């Protein structure tokens, strides 16, 4: 992924140089703030130290009343919470309007556990990093290549079926978990696919190295599934301000028409009336807006067979397809950005991805098939995309459309999207396809946001960072409880 995160938090804290061994009654507001900031810089420290810091955070969360009371009192006198900056200076941690930077390398999000705004205090969240680690290892250890998700669906269903107040329903190899008592509140869909691409050599067995869990699907997207399972086990859902439906579904990594989401919506038609959806795709916890659509086409270029010793008696289909390939290579990249955010840029691109042709070394080929993939922007409909490609290749041969998935709508004006962005490291355009496009067809505003690393998806050395799972857990926990800091 080459997209850049728009920072939603202008404040960065310094890495604490010491660990608070136990939580005592702080003598000042600054003492408690510094305890919070001992959580920063997780990715630069070993797992053992991270777990010690995590224990301090859990202790802090269970005794946050005094800090919350103090924040309420202090906020009557000052509007910002000040902490020590990178060089020791005071830095304001007040929320500011998100800034936008041109696309470039993907920045790693920072962990900042406590922010405040006038008259309120954020919700402290206790997080068990060892539970998230163990869950992710268990999930990675269960193979779940597309169309083989049954064992993982069984694991998810078994783990959830005894949670008080939760209704767990199995639909094929999909699992839906919800809390009927929350009916009537805004329904939020939290969706994660169970399947992975086939494993690479040596990456089918999970292993833990420091802050990383390695294995196929670790980032795409079993890290998100681990966060879901931990949320379902620990969140007090009676305190939720929304009605969350957790959807674990099959067959996302293959054809658009095979997705398990179709089975889920057939079983629960009311999901089309949901207020918002989050696809827990790997985004390093940034919110990815919309998505480009994707079209796969096969162009058949025809010639005439002949013996390769007498090529003038035939018409070489490989040679005939060269002008098509040259035209594809020169396809102009088109950029699109919505009127209200000109730096949220989507790029339309066309690529040749496969070529099949020829039958023998001494035969002039009479047919070549060129496979094209077109990624189109959210302002273009699926029918528009088909018409463009049909016209583009009309001079070269016959075209068959193999798969077509719509671009995702831009949901920036949805209030739940705005709340999630306020909690996230930032937001950017989604320069790939996700089920955000499918939700557009159903009229449900949706985004992608999950703890996996986008650059690790489908990689032989795929891994996820435990620190990102912690951040993702806290982010979604606060989102469900109505916090927006």
Secondary structure, DSSP 8 states (H G I E B T S, - for coil): -----EES--------SS---S----SSHHHHHHHHHTTS-GGGS-HHHHHHHHHHHHHHHHT-HHHHHHHHHHHTT-S--EEE-TTS-EEE----------S-S----------EETTEE-------HHHHHHHHHHHHHS--BTT--HHHHHHHHHHHTTSTT-EEEEETTEEEEE-GGGTTS-EEEEEEE--B----TT-SS-EEETTEEESTTIIIIIHHHHHHHHHHHH--GGG-SSEEEEEEES--SS-GGG-HHHHHHHH-GGGGG-SEEEE--SSTT-EEESB-EEEEEEEEEE-B-EEGGGGGGSB-HHHHTHHHHHHHHT---EEEE-TT-TTSEEEEEEEEEEEEE-S-TTEE-SEEEEEEEEEE-TTS-HHHHHHHHHHHHTTT-EEEEEEEE--B---TTSHHHHHHHHHSSEEEE--S--THHHHHHHT--EEE--SS-GGGTT-TT-EEEHHHHHHHHHHHHHHHTT---
